[in-house]
Amino acid sequence: MSFMNRILELESFDFEGCFQAVTPSDVENSLHKDELGEQDLFNLLSKAAQGYLEPMARKARQLTRQHFGNIISLYAPLYISDYCSNACVYCGFNCGVQFPRTKLTIKEIEREAAAIAASGMRHILILTGEAPAQTPMSYLEDAVTVMKKYFSSIALEIFPMDEDEYRVLCKAGADSLTVYQETYDREVYKEMHPSGRKSDYEYRLMTPERGARAGFRALNLGPLFGLGDPRKEACLAALHARYLEQEFPDVEVALSLPRMTKAKGIIEPRNILSDIDFVQFMLAWRLFMPRLGITISTRESAEFRDRLIHLGATRYSSGSKTGVGEYALKDHAEATVQFEVTDDRSVDEVAEMIRESGYQPVFKDWELV
């Protein structure tokens, strides 16, 4: 059985009706439980739970400290190619957007890596557009090999692959995999991905499972908020994460809450995720899955990220650049970005904020041996 079976089971489920039926008493009952089931997740994601954000926050903070201690892990994203063969209508890299495409050479990748490592960062996330012809396995394997000289943890956010292909990259030194389903609603997914490899909903949904079987020690997933109904997306993302946690108990599972931001040539968000909903979803996820990693990116403002640090977050990006070659290569200074960074603080500034908030910034918590 795969998570696709669960998606099919829930295809005709009345999510909206279930959320609307939740009462304050239901929320209180869920808050008093030590172990939460699926109905408790619905209760905590409902509108009724918004009157209980303070007790949810207290419990989330307690659980986060219990399972993760007093630390916030830091990482940086590195875009090495913006070629893409997909037509995702919400992405600035989609094949229909006209701009000069860029792919870094291995030497250029090393220059970027050295610039990032100079900030003290030891966790890196390698990103590409989804164009296997432009970024073949040999290129990705060489990129990972170079990264090993500078970073103790190498995560990938690239086009979905088969299990055997992931095994090659794990052997090269990659240890973590990020893949966003974008939307769990199959009808919305079809509309948002009219062509390209990414139009295959099931293949993408199964990607984390292939990655876990291939040997990745950590998985990061989630929807892109702004496409489907936010509450339904938050619910299905949590169910997906719990499924992976149960099926692969040795793998660290994390969720992210990326919200659509401005980028050239893309649609406006259909469903706005408010700050209140963002916080509620994050708290509900923590209570539902106490050992879940929660990643907060620089899509969010500095002020908002400062507040989230007390509410269950475990991992922050910092000093982020979202265009190819933006860290060290002046020739790429006008690179087209996948999305606009909102928190543009340096690594040192983010680390200082974390310390001032009473937490310890961690640049390295993993070493491949």
Buried (B, 14 or more C-beta within 10 A) or exposed (E): EEBBEBBEEBEEEEBEEBBEEBEEEBBBEBBEEEEBEEEBBBBBBBEBBEEBBEBBBEBBBEBBEEBBEEBBBBBBBBBBBBBBBBBBBBBBBBBBBEEEBBBBEEEBBBBBBBBBBEBBBBBBBBBBBBBBEBBEEEBBBBBBBBBBEBBBBBBBBBBBBEBEBBBBBBEBBBBBBBBBBBBBBBEBBEEBBBEBBBBEBEBBBBBBBBBBBBBBBBBBBBBBBBBBBBBBBBBBBBBBBBBBBEBBEEBBBBBBBBBBBEBBBBEEBBBEBEEEBBBBBBBBBBBBBBBBBBBBBBBBEBEBBBBBBBBBBBBBBBBBBBBBBBBBBEEBEEBBBBBBBBBEBEBEBBBEBBEEEEBEBBBBEBEEE
